[in-house]
Amino acid sequence: MSKKKKIIILSCMIALLAVTAVFNFVFTTERVNQTEPVNAGSANYFAQYRSERLTTRNEELLQLDAIIESAQEDSPELADALAMKIELTENTEREMLLENLIKAYGFEDAVVIIGIDSDNVNVMAKSEELTTDDAIVIYTIISEEMAISPENVKIIPIS
């Protein structure tokens, strides 16, 4: 290939790259201006909380496993550790089930926290404005799945 053809091809490629950059800038600027501002903080909150909860639960399970391994058969420590491990596992399953049910009823995201030493259930639901009807839906889900009274349920809207 001659030197002249190489220069023409290289010039066309540079021109195409410049045109692509201009179109990219125009389309992304237009798109950003048209969309509503997104609150990335709440999305990060839910993901961060789940990550921290998973890490904490894994550490608790590891500690319980260590107690179970070191405890002698028929000891009260073994029975307590097994009971705590079962309760922790059941609470984790209930929390995930309730979070998915709340999302299925139209909420964008939710985090459920079931108290280990109490009957309290805290629900953090992603909602710009939590209406009375929304709260009733959440109360109904929690009370049906856990047979718990509404006064033990706290709903916290997070936008």
N, C-alpha and C positions, 0 to 999 in steps of 0.2 A: 504494500500500500504506500502510496506516495505521501510526502510530507504535507502537501496541500490538503489531501483528503483527511488526514489525521487531525489537522487544525480545524477543519470544517466540522468534523464529527465531535471533537472536543468542545468547540464553541456551541454547537447545538445542545450538547449535554449540559453545559453550564447554563444556557438560556432556559432549558427545561427545568433545571434545579431551581433557578430563580423564580420562574413562574409558579412552580409547586409551592415554594416558600410563601409567596404572596397569597396564593389561594388558601393555604393553610392558615395564615394570619387572618385573612378576611373572614373565613368561615368560623374559626374558633372565637374571634372577637364578637361576631354577630351572635353566635350561639350563647356566649356568656352573657351578653346584654339582654337576650330574650328570656333566659331562664330566671327563676326566682332564686334568691340566695339559699344555699343548702347549708344546714347546720351540721357540719361534720363532727362536732363535739358529741352530739347524742349518739351517733352511730359508733363513734369510737368508745363512748361510755359503755355501751352494751357489750361490744367485743372485748374491751378491756376487763369488764367485770367478769364475764364468762371465763376469760383466760385466768384471772386471779383465783376465781372459785375453783376451777379445775386444778390449778397448782396446789391450792390449799387442801383440797379434798385428797389429792394424790399423796401429799405429805402425811395427812391424817391416816390414810389407809396404810401407808408404809409403817408408821408408828404402831398402829394396831397389829399389823402383821408381825412386827418385831416382838410385841408383847405376847401374841399368840404362840409364836415359835419358842419363846423363852419360858413361858408358863408351863407348869406341870399339869398333867391331866387332872381333871376334877377340881381344879383350884378356882376360887372365886375370881381371880384376875383373868383367867382364861374365859370364863363365862361372861364376865363384864365386857371384855374386849370383843368377843364374838357378837354379843348383843349390840354393842356400839357400831361395829362394822356393818351389821345387818341394817341397823337404823340409818346409818349414813348412806348406805347403798339405796335403801328404799326412798329416802328423802331426795337423793339425786335423781332417781327415776321419776318421782312425783313432780319435781321442779321442771324437768325437761318436758314431761307430758303437759303440765299446766301451761308452760311457755308456748308450746306448739298449739294447744287449744286456743289460747288467747290470740295468737297470730292468725289462726284459722277463722276467728270471728271478726277479722278485719283490721286488727291493730298491726302496725308496721313492725314493731318489735316489742318484746317484753322480757323482763327478768323476774323470776319468782324466787323468794327466799323463805324457806320453811325453817322455823325455829326448832332447834334440837331439844332444848330444855323447856319449851313452852308450846302452846297451841297457836302462836302467832304466825301469820303468813303475810309477808310484805310483797307487793307487786309493784314493779316499776314498769309502766307502760309508755311506749313512745306515742305521744299524742300532742298535737298543737293545743287542743282545748279538750279537756276531759269533761264530757257531759254527764248528767245524771244517768242517762240511759247507758252510757259506756260503763259507768261504775256498776250499775245493776248487772250488766252482762258479765263483768269480771267477778263480782260477788257470786253470781249464780254458778259460774264455772268452778270457782274454788269450793263453794259449799257442796256442790253435787259430787265433786271428785274426792273431797276430803272429809265430808260430813263435819264441817266446822262452822261455827256461828259467825255471822257477818261482823260482829264487834271485834273479832280477832283478826280481821283482814284489814290491812292498810294498803291503800292504792296511792301511788305517787306518780303523777304525770311528768314525763320528761320530754321536752320538745327539742 
